Amino acid sequence: MKTFKFMHSPFVKVALLVCATSAVAGCGSTLTDDPKRHDPRLQHPIQVAREQVSVTIDLPAEGVALSPEDSRRLQTFIRDFAERGRTAVTVESQMADRARQVLEAQGLRANEIVLMPDTTLNAPSAMMTFTANVAQVPTCGDWSENYAFNPTNNPTADFGCSTRRNLGLTVADPGDLIDAQPMSGRGAARQDTVLDSYNAGTPIGPQAAPINTQSVSGVAK
């Protein structure tokens, strides 16, 4: 029976040390933690940009209603302005006073309308414009990584992308992602009272007025 004797030569020791050092260096270069992967807001940011929203209609004579098509388009424009308008509505028309009447009839206030009667548009045309915010959402669907092998334990590249994309697509005013609208100004004390009453199951609202036991004629019931 043959036996083998392991030789503790300096060459073998150096070779083992080189292999171990290479392995550690390799792990250090690949097994790194990416903090951005753990925060979808950083990994999949929502960009907010500005855009101009415009509509052109034919103003009717005073006392005459808009055409059905112009009425539909103007109402859509006004709803969009109410949701995400960040500037006043600028109106270019040679019929400035009539344009103001039409917009105020749609619910706009006087301080939300800026008239520009000096325009190349011919009457009865009127172009209305406001500046709004638009969300530029991330593109999802990056499945390029191997889900079966994740030595770094980092979230995948697509982690949180769909949530961020849906948020950007569904928010009424993308400008709220930068600067939220001011609060309504209702008293916090009243809100706490209503919530406490709701949780306790008691009626919510003003106190009931005392019941009058007399009829109109003054005869007791």
Order of alpha helices (4+ residues) and beta strands (2+ residues): alpha-alpha-beta-alpha-beta-alpha-beta-beta-alpha-alpha
